[in-house]
Amino acid sequence: MGTLCFTVDFDRDSNAPVAGEMPARSMSGGRIVSPRFSASAEGAAVLVEMLDGLGIPGTFFSEAETLAESRADLSGHEVALHGLAHEDLAGSYGGRPLSEAEIEGIVGKACGIVADVVGTRPLGFRAPYMRPPGCLPGVLSRLGFEYDSSNYSESGRVAAIAGGVLGLPVLRVPDGKGGKITSYLWPMHEGNREPSDFLALHDAAGDGVLVLATHTWHMSSTADGRAMGKAEREGNLRRTIEVVEAALDAGFGAKTCIAAVRSRGSRRRGP
């Protein structure tokens, strides 16, 4: 069977883009407010405990400012990069697209912060909002990254992209009900999907890589910034474990993203 990569976007609470601003803010009760980090820090601890309890490693795509603010203990798990302040790199939400030089400056600065916090530099990247600009692979190649997980695909295949960087896609496949499902657990956390819905991803991944994805803050807060109650949090965690255990029971072997791309990819030059 294939490989399971459980990935976590470790970013500011209920992140929200603001037109004309590069850094994201947070949502609180449906209002955009200054960045908050408490739900994210709490969720990181919950997810580390979950992964350790299951005996599997995870990959935390960490926004550098949130990682530095929380100082979360991610020992035993891969720390990859998710921007400096959850920037809208491609200008997809009313902001302007950033220049290649600006993007390289942001990613380079974020790398330094992550290295200072955890002692090693990140080798993987996921663009905020899953909206990568076209120049991103070249930037990542120059900065020494090995892989990028910023795109959706119907296949779990690791493939070379520009600059020798490997692409590790997040799945987006037909859900059998006339729609699409991605391997982001967001809809389940918001009460719109059941754990069984994600079984559709198993066949699509096949003997490739099944990348499951969530957010730290989504373990205790909704997308509009409403704090979950105790019962809601416990149910949310239980459903997350159910999705992961279903993949393990189906024969997927768990690895960090960097281990998966190194075992499955070839760093040959892409187009």
N, C-alpha and C positions, 0 to 999 in steps of 0.2 A: 504494500500500500504506500501511500505518500507520506509527506512530512507535514506536521502541524506547527505553525508559528503563531503563538498567542502574543498579540501586539497591543500596546497601550499608548494612546496619545496622552502624554503627561503635560497638560497645558492649563492655563488659568481657568478658573471656574466659569462654566457656561459661556465660553468665549463668544464675542460678538464683534464683527467688523464695524468700523465707523467710516463713512465716506470722508475722504480727504485726510485720513490718518493711517499711518503704517501699522502701529501696534494695535492689537485688539483690546477691547475692554471686556467687561463681564455683564451678564444678565443677572438681575435680582428682581424676582416677582414680576417679570415681564418688562422691566425697565433696564436700559443700558446705564451702567454705573462704572465707576473706576475699577480697575482690575482687582479681583479678589483671588485668594489662593488656598483658603482653608478647606473647602470641599475637595479640592484636588489633592492636597496633602493627605487628608483622611482617606480618600479613595486609593491613593498609592499604597498606603499601609495595608488596606484591606486586600488589594490585589496581590501584593507580595505574599501576604499570609496565605491567600488562596492557592497561589502557584506553589509555594513551599509545601503546603499541605497535600497537594496533588503530586508533588515530587517532580515537577517539570519546570524548565526555565522559560522566562518570558523576555520580550524586547520592549523597552520603554522608550518610545520616540518622544524625547524630552524637549520641551521649550526651555531654553537656557535660563530665562528669568524665573520661571516657575521652579525649576530644579534648584537654583541658587536660593530662592526664597524659602522653599520647604526643607531643603537639606534632607530629603527622604533617603532612607537606607535601601538601596536597590542591590545590595550584595547578592551575588549569585545569578544576576540577570544582566542581559545586555542593555547598555544605555546608548541609544542612537539619538539623532537630532530631529527636532520639529520646529526649527526657527529660533529666533531670539525672543520675540515678543508676539508670536503668532501673526506675523506680517502677512498681508494680502499681496504676496509676491507678484501675482499675475494681474493685479488690478481688477479682479472679477466682481467685486462688490461695491462699485462706485468710486473706488480709489483709482489712482493712476498706476499703470504697470511700472514696476521698478526697472531701472537700467541694469544691464549685466554687471556693471561695476558696483552698483548699490547692493545687488543681491550677493555678490561675492564678499563685499564688506560685512554684510549682516551675518552671513553663514560663517565666515571666518571668525568674527567676534564671538558668535555663539559657540563655536568649537572650543575656543579658548576658555570660556566660562565653564563648559561641561568638563573639560580636562582638569580645570582647577578644582572642581567639586568632587569628581569621582576618581581622578588620577589617571585616566586614559582618555584619549580623544575618540569621538564617535566615528564609526566607519559606515553607518547607514543613515539615510535621510528620508523623511516623509514631509512633503510640502503641507503647510497649513491649508485647511479647507480642501485638501486633495486637489489643488489647482496649481500644478507646476507650470512655470513659464518655459518657453521653448529653449531658453539658454541654460536651463538648470543642469542638464547632464554635463555640459562643458565645465560649468562652475564646480560641480562636484568632483569631476575628474582632476581638475587643477588643485583642488584642496585635499586630494588623497582619499576620497570616499570610495568604497567598494560597491555599494548598491544603493538603489533608490526604490522606495515603495510608495510612490505618489500617483499611481495610475490604476485604473480598473481594467479587468480583462475577464473573458469567459473561460480562460485557461489558467491553470496554476503553474505554468511553465516559467522558469527563470530564463531570461534571455539577455544577450548583450545589447546595450543601447549606446548612444554616442559617447565617445571618449573612453571606452573600455569599462564604463560603469555598468553593472548588471541591474536589470529591472526585476523586482520582486512584486508582482501585482497583487492587488486586493481583488477578490472575485466579485463579479456582478453577473448573475445568470438568471434565466427564466425560473419563476417560482412555482410553475405548474398551475397557477391560478390566473394566468393572463397578464401577469406583471413581472417585475424583476425583484430579485433580492440580492443584496450585497452581503459580504462577510463582516460588515460593521454591525455590531449588536445594538446600535442606537435605537432602532424601532422597538426592540424588545424592552429596553430600559424605559421607553416612553409608553409601554402598554399596548403597542400596535402589532407585535409579533410574539409567537410562542417559540420555545426552544426547538420544538419539532420542525418548525419552518426552515431551520438552518440545515436540516439534513439534505436539502436540495444541493448544497454546496459540495457534498462528499463525492458524488459522481463527477462533478465538474473538475474537481481537483485531481481525482484519479490517483496516479502514482507521482503527481507533481507536488506542489506546495499549497496547503490550505492555510491562508493567512486570516485568522480571526482578529478582529480589531474592536477596541472599546476606548473609552476615555476614563481617566482617573475620577474626575468629578461626577461622572454618571453613576457612580456607586452610592452617592448620597444626595444628588441634586438633579433636578430635571433641566432640560435645555433652556427653559425660560427662567432658571435660577430659583425655582421653588425647592426648599429643603424637604427631602423625603423623611417620613416618619420611620420609626424603628421597624415596624412590620414590613413597610415598603422596602426598606433597605435589605432586610433579611431575605425577602422574596426575590429581590433583584439579584443578590449574590447567589442564592440557590439556583436560579435559572441560568446564570452565567456558568456555574459549575456543571449544570446539566448539559449545556452546549459543548463544553470542553470534554466532558467525560464521554459524550456520544462520539466525538471524533476519535478519542483514544480507543474506545470500544470497537470502532470501525477499523482499527489497525493503523491509524496515523501515529507516527513516532514524533514526539515533541522535540524541537530544537529551537535555539535562538535564530533570528534572521541571518546573522552573519555566518553561523554554522551551516544553515541551509543553503545559502548561496555559494559558499565555498565548496560544499559537497556536490552541488548540482550544476553550477554555472561554470563558464569558461570566460576568463577576462580577455577575450579577444576583442579587437577593435570593432565597434559597431559602425553603422552608416554615418 
